[in-house]
Amino acid sequence: MKSATGSHTGTGTWLVQRATAVVLAVALPGLMIPFLAAMPLDFAGWQALFAPLWLRMLILLTGAALALHAWVGMRDIFMDYIHPTGLRLALYLAVMVTLAGSVVWLAAVLFGAALGSAA
Amino acid sequence: MKFRLYRYHPESGEKPFMQDVDLDLDPAGKMLLDALLAIKAQDETLSLRRSCREGVCGSDAMNVNGKNRLACITPLSELKQPIEVRPLPGLPVIRDLIVDMEPFYKQYRSIKPWLINDDPEPEVERLQSPEDRALLDGAYECILCACCTTACPSFWWNPEKFVGPAGLLQAYRFIADSRDEATAARLDNLEDPYRLYRCHGIMNCVDACPKGLNPTEAIGRIKSLLVKRRV
């Protein structure tokens, strides 16, 4: 029998999933507070809420953590169920592009002209 | 008592089917294995593995009313009728309730389930302190019945790549053993997205283990050791 051995990877990915889970558990309820405090929101209210740089940075960091967490989760699902290597790689790529694109889009929304001018 | 038994005879060319069986038996104090042997006495074509009939050998693991259990220590009185008995899921069926355990054993062999110590043999036994010996409690009692591994969806999807809860519990048993010197090599052997990290903490293994062991906890300890040597 051919002896099986590990590829010496996987621990980092698992740690990323755990670490981002902690970030999300803290940041998501934390972010709810300023939003709930500012309710009900009109357009001017929204602009004022997003004005502080730290809040936009926090939202971007939370978004990045969510993307990383989702990446590990989607990778796990594909490793479980999608066995043809080529198809799995293609799906990895699609998820990576979608998640990275979403984070860039989030950054563009947060630091783009509309909010940037209000800051 | 009413039973529904999974039957499969490959030489007949027929597909597997569920057979309804009525058995005149008082369930008081009897185990499922007693009923299956009584059914086999009526119909000798029913095939199953069994040996010690007291939960020590692990041969009569099967899926009973949807849960993997040892027939010999499953009281008939606690089972809802009709009692549906199937072979262990996730392994190829050879006949009736007999599965091919080779995929399970292959993963077990891959973790080198023996003590690795290249030191010269001492005059007496390789002694352990009571504290070191206590680290093996909850890990050495596994009887390799495969109830846990065949209850694990990660093993169903990747039986060639994922070691499975029984194999990982045994891997931890030797990692935790103070007399074993191959800890680093054992961790190398396991550090892999498939071999170890297919475990998502579903904990079907803990639910299924007829010996009350906790493979998920052992897997968590392996992960902790891997993190400690990395960060």
HADDOCK unambig.tbl for C-alpha pairs under 7 A between the chains (distance, minus, plus):
assign (segid A and resid 3 and name CA) (segid B and resid 110 and name CA) 6.44 0.50 0.50
assign (segid A and resid 4 and name CA) (segid B and resid 110 and name CA) 5.86 0.50 0.50
assign (segid A and resid 5 and name CA) (segid B and resid 189 and name CA) 4.34 0.50 0.50
assign (segid A and resid 5 and name CA) (segid B and resid 190 and name CA) 6.74 0.50 0.50
assign (segid A and resid 6 and name CA) (segid B and resid 188 and name CA) 5.75 0.50 0.50
assign (segid A and resid 6 and name CA) (segid B and resid 189 and name CA) 4.44 0.50 0.50
assign (segid A and resid 6 and name CA) (segid B and resid 190 and name CA) 5.15 0.50 0.50
assign (segid A and resid 6 and name CA) (segid B and resid 191 and name CA) 5.01 0.50 0.50
assign (segid A and resid 6 and name CA) (segid B and resid 192 and name CA) 4.70 0.50 0.50
assign (segid A and resid 6 and name CA) (segid B and resid 195 and name CA) 6.86 0.50 0.50
assign (segid A and resid 7 and name CA) (segid B and resid 191 and name CA) 6.43 0.50 0.50
assign (segid A and resid 7 and name CA) (segid B and resid 192 and name CA) 5.06 0.50 0.50
assign (segid A and resid 8 and name CA) (segid B and resid 188 and name CA) 6.18 0.50 0.50
assign (segid A and resid 8 and name CA) (segid B and resid 191 and name CA) 4.95 0.50 0.50
assign (segid A and resid 8 and name CA) (segid B and resid 192 and name CA) 5.62 0.50 0.50
assign (segid A and resid 9 and name CA) (segid B and resid 191 and name CA) 6.03 0.50 0.50
assign (segid A and resid 9 and name CA) (segid B and resid 192 and name CA) 5.22 0.50 0.50
assign (segid A and resid 9 and name CA) (segid B and resid 193 and name CA) 6.42 0.50 0.50
assign (segid A and resid 10 and name CA) (segid B and resid 191 and name CA) 6.55 0.50 0.50
assign (segid A and resid 10 and name CA) (segid B and resid 192 and name CA) 5.35 0.50 0.50
assign (segid A and resid 10 and name CA) (segid B and resid 193 and name CA) 4.64 0.50 0.50
assign (segid A and resid 10 and name CA) (segid B and resid 197 and name CA) 6.62 0.50 0.50
assign (segid A and resid 11 and name CA) (segid B and resid 191 and name CA) 6.97 0.50 0.50
assign (segid A and resid 11 and name CA) (segid B and resid 226 and name CA) 6.83 0.50 0.50
assign (segid A and resid 11 and name CA) (segid B and resid 227 and name CA) 6.63 0.50 0.50
assign (segid A and resid 80 and name CA) (segid B and resid 154 and name CA) 6.71 0.50 0.50
assign (segid A and resid 80 and name CA) (segid B and resid 157 and name CA) 5.85 0.50 0.50
assign (segid A and resid 80 and name CA) (segid B and resid 158 and name CA) 6.82 0.50 0.50
assign (segid A and resid 81 and name CA) (segid B and resid 157 and name CA) 6.46 0.50 0.50
